[in-house]
Amino acid sequence: MLGARAWQVEHYVSAVPFWDQWNGEAMDLFRPYLRGTLGWGDFFRPHNEHRIVLTRLLSLGLFIANGRLWDPKLEMLVNSAGVAALAVALQTLLARSFPPKSQAWISAVQVCLWASPYGWENSLAGFQSQVYLMLALSVFAVWMLATTPVFGSRWWLGLAAAALACLSMGSGFLAASAVVVVRTALLLRPSWISSAVDTSRKTGLWTLGTCAAIAVLGAALVQPVAAHEVLKAENPYRFFKTLAHGLSWPLPRIPIAFLVFYLPAFGVCVRAARGVRPLSPVSVSAWALVAWTVLQALAIAYGRGAHGHMPTSRYQDLLAIGCAANGLLLLDNLEFASRRLLRAWTALFFVGIAWATVHELRHLPAHKVESEEQLARCSLYLATGDIDVFTQAPSPRAVPYPDPLKLARFLDDPTVRSFLPFAPENASRSGRLSPLSAFVIRHSTWLAAAGTIVWLASLRFLLQQNAASRLSPETSQARRASR
């Protein structure tokens, strides 16, 4: 995964910062830090609708560790490493609950989820660490709090993750909201859940109350932006159309595909309600992730559903979680008669991933041309000071900031110029981490190839282990009961 994402950075983006990075990092963070005017309150200032406290801390930490040199590619590589670490953590967590063959299935799904470029607007922008931070914290919080008894270490860690998610993006409070939804269902219908899940009234009320407080406080942190009112859904038709597109990931261009991809969540609830089989802890946590994704899709449809179109690339990393959680529900509730359903669902999932990959890859060559032109124009302005370099650009995307005059003022600032890697006076400077990130990016193809070989070898080992440990029907039934 790291190699695949580093390969995207190597081939499709330059070292010039893009769009919100100039305000969010250069002017609001690095410049006041170097001038000695940065205070703790600056980390909590709103950025559009969001409170990106964690992104600012991460960006400033990388800036200082890199010798006070701003390197967007370093930020992208750190984001990619974080995504790979999240995948490894999920794989390790789920390994305790599934046999080797199922672990191989989970591994294949995760590689497709995180190595594909469908979310390139996030993977090719260092400032988008906010998306990955919110995603990781939300997944951890929802997984912990959906089934964990109160006052244990896992419960406290889950609460901390839910609170920190509110300081990563505006929709971070939806993690606590999803826990509220699931815990309410557990309180109302405890018979649906296996005895392995703590459904006591004490656990339910404490978790419900604390998460409700976090959700309310997190929602209060969201800052309305008047200029973004035009992006909201204008009528119910466009709202529900955008919602259907979002929930249909990885086939968002077929807005009824969600009827297939979300069928496991519906079917598991029906089976639990009928008393066929109570939900295991894994199923409860996976269903909570489905609820979180639905809430995210509702927020996207409301805030960005003006035209009823499918969500753009930057939102698809969030929507992918719901699809993966549905697959996990199907896997955890697998019976002999439903193996065909799992195969059909998996085949459709991989077809959707392939379609999304091919579609988004078509945008990347144009993005590369735009990024290289942005770097060339910024370098030319630094050398000549000619404002026409920006004002007479052939398209708005040829300039890395929407306001050319403000961008010129940024570049004229000596403090800002002191940490730009492409400024002529910094040509001889080298950050402490930039050479390492450049080495990884330059050898991304070999890294991806080596990782693929090791991954395939691990899949073979899992399948061999599964074949060697085939259990009798009685033992299999006992194992399912223990899970």
C-alpha positions in Angstrom: 0.0 0.0 0.0 2.8 2.4 0.9 4.6 1.6 -2.4 1.5 2.1 -4.5 0.7 5.4 -2.9 4.3 6.6 -3.1 4.2 5.6 -6.8 1.3 8.0 -7.3 3.3 10.8 -5.6 6.3 10.1 -7.8 4.4 10.2 -11.1 1.5 12.6 -10.7 2.4 15.5 -8.4 5.1 18.2 -8.0 6.5 19.7 -4.9 4.4 22.9 -5.0 1.8 23.3 -2.2 -1.8 23.4 -3.4 -4.9 25.5 -2.6 -5.8 25.5 1.1 -2.2 24.7 2.1 -1.1 28.3 1.5 -3.5 29.7 4.0 -3.8 26.7 6.4 -0.1 25.9 6.7 2.1 28.7 5.3 0.4 31.8 6.5 -1.5 30.5 9.6 1.1 28.1 10.9 4.7 28.2 9.7 4.9 32.0 9.3 3.7 32.8 12.8 5.9 30.0 14.2 9.0 31.4 12.7 8.1 34.9 13.8 7.4 33.7 17.4 3.7 34.7 17.3 2.1 31.3 17.2 -0.1 30.5 20.2 -2.1 27.5 21.3 -5.3 29.2 20.3 -4.1 29.3 16.7 -4.3 25.6 16.5 -8.0 25.7 17.4 -9.0 28.4 14.9 -11.6 27.2 12.3 -10.4 26.3 8.8 -13.6 26.6 6.7 -16.0 24.4 8.7 -13.4 22.4 10.4 -11.1 22.5 13.5 -8.0 20.8 12.1 -6.0 20.8 15.3 -4.4 17.4 14.7 -3.5 18.3 11.1 -1.8 21.5 12.3 0.2 19.7 14.9 1.3 17.0 12.4 2.2 19.6 9.8 4.2 21.7 12.3 5.9 18.7 13.7 7.1 17.6 10.2 8.1 21.2 9.4 10.3 21.4 12.5 11.7 17.8 12.0 12.6 18.7 8.4 14.8 21.6 9.3 12.1 24.2 8.8 11.7 23.3 5.2 8.2 22.9 3.8 7.9 19.6 1.8 4.4 18.7 0.6 5.7 15.3 -0.8 7.0 14.4 2.7 3.5 15.1 4.1 1.9 12.9 1.4 4.3 10.0 2.2 3.6 10.3 6.0 -0.2 10.2 5.2 0.4 7.0 3.1 2.4 5.4 5.9 -0.4 6.2 8.3 -3.0 4.6 6.0 -0.7 1.5 5.7 -0.4 1.4 9.5 -4.2 1.6 9.9 -4.6 -1.4 7.5 -2.1 -3.4 9.5 -3.8 -2.6 12.8 -7.2 -3.6 11.4 -5.7 -6.9 10.0 -4.1 -7.7 13.4 -7.4 -6.9 15.3 -9.5 -9.0 13.0 -7.0 -11.9 13.0 -8.3 -12.9 16.4 -11.8 -13.5 15.2 -11.4 -15.2 11.8 -9.8 -18.4 10.4 -6.9 -18.1 8.0 -8.9 -18.3 4.9 -11.1 -15.4 6.0 -8.0 -13.4 7.0 -6.8 -13.8 3.4 -10.1 -12.4 2.2 -9.8 -9.5 4.5 -6.2 -8.8 3.4 -7.2 -8.8 -0.3 -10.1 -6.4 0.4 -7.8 -4.0 2.4 -5.1 -4.0 -0.3 -7.7 -3.0 -2.9 -9.2 -0.4 -0.6 -6.0 1.4 0.2 -3.7 0.9 -2.8 -6.2 2.0 -5.4 -6.1 5.7 -6.5 -9.8 6.3 -6.3 -9.1 8.8 -3.5 -6.2 10.6 -5.2 -7.4 14.0 -4.2 -6.4 13.0 -0.6 -3.4 10.9 -1.3 -1.8 13.6 -3.6 -2.3 16.5 -1.1 -0.3 16.5 2.1 -2.8 18.9 3.8 -5.5 16.1 3.5 -4.1 14.4 6.5 -7.2 15.6 8.2 -9.2 13.0 6.3 -7.0 10.1 7.3 -6.7 11.3 10.9 -10.5 11.5 11.2 -11.0 8.2 9.5 -8.5 6.3 11.7 -9.8 7.9 14.9 -13.4 7.3 14.0 -12.9 3.6 13.1 -11.0 3.0 16.3 -13.6 4.9 18.4 -16.6 3.1 16.9 -14.9 -0.3 17.1 -14.0 0.1 20.7 -17.1 1.8 22.1 -19.7 -0.4 20.3 -18.9 -3.5 22.4 -16.5 -2.5 25.2 -17.6 -2.5 28.9 -17.3 0.8 30.7 -14.3 2.1 32.6 -11.8 -0.3 31.1 -8.7 0.9 29.2 -10.3 0.1 25.8 -13.4 2.2 26.7 -11.3 5.2 27.8 -9.1 4.9 24.6 -12.3 4.8 22.5 -13.7 7.9 24.2 -10.4 9.7 23.6 -10.4 8.8 19.9 -14.0 10.0 19.6 -13.1 13.3 21.2 -9.9 13.7 19.0 -11.9 12.9 15.9 -13.8 16.2 16.5 -10.5 18.0 16.3 -9.6 16.5 13.0 -12.5 17.5 10.7 -15.9 19.0 11.0 -17.7 15.6 10.6 -15.5 14.0 13.3 -18.4 14.2 15.8 -20.2 11.5 13.7 -18.1 8.8 15.3 -19.7 9.5 18.7 -23.1 9.8 16.9 -22.7 6.3 15.4 -22.0 4.9 18.8 -25.1 6.6 20.1 -27.2 4.9 17.4 -25.7 1.5 18.0 -25.8 1.7 21.8 -29.4 2.8 21.7 -30.3 -0.2 19.6 -28.5 -2.5 22.1 -30.4 -1.0 25.0 -33.7 -1.4 23.2 -33.1 -4.9 21.8 -30.5 -6.7 24.0 -31.8 -10.1 22.8 -30.3 -9.5 19.3 -26.8 -9.6 20.7 -24.7 -12.5 21.8 -23.7 -12.9 25.4 -20.1 -11.9 24.5 -21.2 -8.3 24.2 -21.8 -6.3 27.3 -25.4 -5.2 27.1 -25.8 -4.2 30.7 -27.8 -1.0 31.4 -24.8 0.5 33.1 -22.5 0.1 30.1 -25.2 1.2 27.7 -26.2 4.4 29.6 -22.6 5.5 30.4 -21.5 5.0 26.8 -24.6 6.5 25.4 -24.3 9.6 27.7 -20.6 10.3 27.2 -20.8 9.8 23.4 -23.9 12.0 23.2 -22.0 14.8 25.0 -19.0 14.4 22.7 -21.3 14.5 19.6 -23.0 17.7 20.8 -19.8 19.4 21.7 -18.2 18.3 18.4 -21.1 19.5 16.4 -20.9 22.9 18.2 -17.3 23.2 17.0 -18.4 23.2 13.3 -18.1 26.7 11.9 -20.7 27.6 9.2 -19.2 29.2 6.1 -21.5 31.5 4.2 -19.7 31.0 0.9 -20.4 27.3 1.0 -24.2 27.6 1.2 -24.3 27.3 -2.6 -22.8 23.8 -2.3 -25.7 22.5 -0.2 -28.5 20.3 -1.6 -31.2 22.6 -3.0 -34.1 20.1 -2.8 -34.9 16.6 -1.5 -34.4 15.1 -4.9 -30.8 16.2 -5.2 -30.1 15.3 -1.6 -31.3 11.7 -2.0 -29.6 11.4 -5.4 -26.2 12.4 -3.9 -26.9 10.1 -0.9 -27.6 7.1 -3.2 -24.5 7.8 -5.2 -22.4 7.9 -2.1 -23.8 4.7 -0.5 -23.3 2.9 -3.8 -19.5 3.0 -3.6 -17.5 1.4 -5.3 -20.1 1.8 -8.1 -21.2 5.4 -7.3 -22.2 5.9 -10.9 -24.9 3.3 -10.4 -27.0 5.0 -7.6 -29.0 1.8 -6.9 -25.9 -0.3 -6.3 -26.2 0.3 -2.5 -29.1 -2.1 -2.5 -26.5 -4.8 -3.1 -23.5 -3.5 -1.2 -25.6 -2.7 2.0 -27.7 -6.0 1.8 -25.5 -7.7 4.4 -26.2 -5.0 7.0 -29.9 -5.3 6.4 -29.9 -9.1 6.3 -27.9 -9.5 9.5 -30.3 -7.2 11.4 -33.3 -9.2 10.1 -31.7 -12.5 11.1 -30.9 -11.2 14.6 -34.5 -9.8 15.0 -35.9 -13.2 14.1 -33.6 -14.9 16.6 -31.8 -16.9 13.9 -28.4 -15.9 15.2 -27.5 -13.1 17.7 -24.9 -10.6 16.6 -21.3 -11.4 17.6 -18.9 -8.6 18.8 -17.4 -8.3 15.4 -20.8 -8.0 13.8 -21.8 -5.3 16.2 -18.7 -3.3 15.6 -19.0 -3.7 11.8 -22.6 -2.6 11.9 -21.5 0.4 13.9 -19.1 1.3 11.1 -21.9 0.9 8.6 -23.9 3.4 10.7 -21.0 5.8 10.8 -20.6 5.6 7.0 -24.3 6.3 6.5 -24.1 9.3 8.7 -21.1 10.5 6.7 -23.0 10.0 3.4 -25.9 12.0 4.9 -23.6 14.9 5.8 -22.0 14.8 2.3 -25.4 14.8 0.6 -26.6 17.7 2.7 -23.4 19.9 2.5 -22.2 19.0 -1.0 -25.3 17.8 -2.8 -26.1 21.0 -4.7 -26.2 19.3 -8.1 -27.1 15.8 -7.1 -23.8 14.4 -8.5 -21.7 11.6 -7.0 -19.3 12.7 -4.3 -15.9 13.7 -5.6 -12.7 11.7 -5.0 -11.8 13.4 -1.7 -14.9 11.9 0.0 -14.6 8.3 -1.3 -12.1 7.2 1.3 -14.8 7.8 3.9 -17.5 6.0 1.9 -15.3 3.0 1.3 -15.5 2.1 5.0 -19.2 1.2 4.8 -18.7 -1.1 1.9 -15.9 -2.9 3.6 -17.9 -3.2 6.9 -20.8 -4.8 4.9 -18.3 -7.4 3.6 -17.1 -8.0 7.1 -20.7 -8.6 8.2 -21.2 -11.1 5.4 -18.0 -12.9 6.3 -18.8 -13.0 10.0 -22.2 -14.4 9.4 -21.2 -16.9 6.8 -22.9 -20.2 6.5 -22.5 -23.0 3.9 -25.6 -21.9 2.0 -24.4 -18.3 1.7 -21.0 -18.9 0.2 -22.3 -18.1 -3.2 -23.6 -14.8 -1.9 -20.1 -14.0 -0.5 -18.5 -14.9 -3.8 -21.0 -12.8 -5.8 -20.7 -9.8 -3.4 -16.9 -10.0 -3.5 -16.8 -10.2 -7.3 -19.0 -7.1 -7.6 -16.8 -5.4 -5.1 -13.6 -6.0 -7.1 -15.4 -5.0 -10.3 -16.3 -1.8 -8.7 -12.8 -1.2 -7.4 -11.4 -1.8 -10.9 -14.0 0.5 -12.5 -13.2 3.3 -9.9 -9.5 2.8 -10.5 -9.7 3.1 -14.3 -12.0 6.1 -14.1 -9.8 8.0 -11.6 -6.6 7.2 -13.4 -7.9 9.2 -16.4 -7.7 12.3 -14.2 -4.2 11.8 -13.0 -2.2 12.7 -16.2 -4.0 16.1 -16.4 -3.4 16.6 -12.7 0.3 16.0 -13.3 0.4 18.6 -16.1 -1.4 21.1 -13.9 0.9 20.5 -10.9 4.1 20.8 -13.0 2.8 24.1 -14.5 1.9 25.4 -11.1 5.5 24.7 -10.0 6.9 26.3 -13.1 4.8 29.5 -12.7 5.7 29.8 -9.0 9.4 29.4 -9.7 9.2 31.9 -12.6 7.5 34.4 -10.4 10.1 34.0 -7.7 12.8 34.7 -10.3 11.1 37.6 -12.1 8.4 39.1 -9.8 6.2 39.4 -12.9 2.5 39.2 -11.7 1.4 38.3 -15.2 2.8 34.8 -14.6 -0.3 34.3 -12.5 -2.9 36.7 -13.8 -2.5 35.5 -17.4 -2.5 31.8 -16.7 -4.6 29.8 -19.3 -6.8 28.3 -16.6 -7.4 28.7 -12.8 -5.9 25.2 -12.2 -2.6 26.5 -13.7 -2.1 28.5 -10.5 -1.9 26.7 -7.1 -4.1 29.2 -5.3 -7.5 30.6 -6.3 -6.5 34.3 -5.8 -3.4 35.1 -7.9 -2.8 38.5 -6.3 -2.8 37.0 -2.8 -0.5 34.2 -3.9 1.9 36.8 -5.2 1.9 38.5 -1.7 2.6 35.1 -0.1 5.6 34.6 -2.3 6.8 38.1 -1.7 6.9 37.5 2.0 10.6 36.8 3.0 9.5 34.5 5.8 7.4 32.4 3.5 10.2 32.3 0.9 12.6 31.1 3.6 10.9 27.7 3.8 9.8 27.1 0.2 11.9 24.2 -1.3 11.6 25.6 -4.8 12.8 29.1 -3.9 16.2 29.9 -5.6 17.8 30.9 -2.2 16.9 27.4 -0.8 18.4 25.4 -3.7 21.3 24.3 -1.5 19.2 23.5 1.5 18.1 20.0 2.3 15.7 19.1 5.1 16.4 16.3 7.4 13.5 14.1 6.3 13.2 15.2 2.6 16.1 13.1 1.4 14.6 10.0 3.1 11.1 10.7 1.6 12.6 11.4 -1.8 14.5 8.0 -1.7 11.3 6.1 -0.8 9.3 7.9 -3.5 12.0 7.4 -6.1 12.1 3.6 -5.4 8.3 3.3 -5.0 8.0 0.8 -7.9 10.5 -1.6 -6.2 8.8 -1.0 -2.9 5.4 -1.9 -4.3 6.8 -4.9 -6.1 8.6 -6.3 -3.0 5.5 -5.7 -0.9 3.3 -7.5 -3.4 5.6 -10.5 -3.4 5.6 -10.7 0.4 1.8 -10.1 0.5 1.2 -13.0 -2.0 3.5 -15.2 0.0 1.5 -14.4 3.2 -1.8 -15.2 1.4 -0.4 -18.6 0.3 0.7 -19.3 3.9 -2.8 -18.4 5.2 -4.5 -20.7 2.7 -2.1 -23.5 3.4 -2.7 -23.0 7.1 -6.4 -23.1 6.5 -6.1 -26.4 4.5 -4.0 -28.0 7.3 -6.4 -27.1 10.0 -9.7 -28.2 8.6 -12.1 -28.9 11.4 -14.9 -31.4 11.8 -18.5 -30.1 11.5 -18.9 -30.4 15.3 -15.8 -28.5 16.0 -16.7 -25.8 13.5 -20.0 -25.4 15.1 -18.4 -25.0 18.5 -15.9 -22.5 17.1 -18.7 -20.4 15.6 -20.5 -20.5 19.0 -17.4 -19.4 20.9 -17.0 -16.5 18.4 
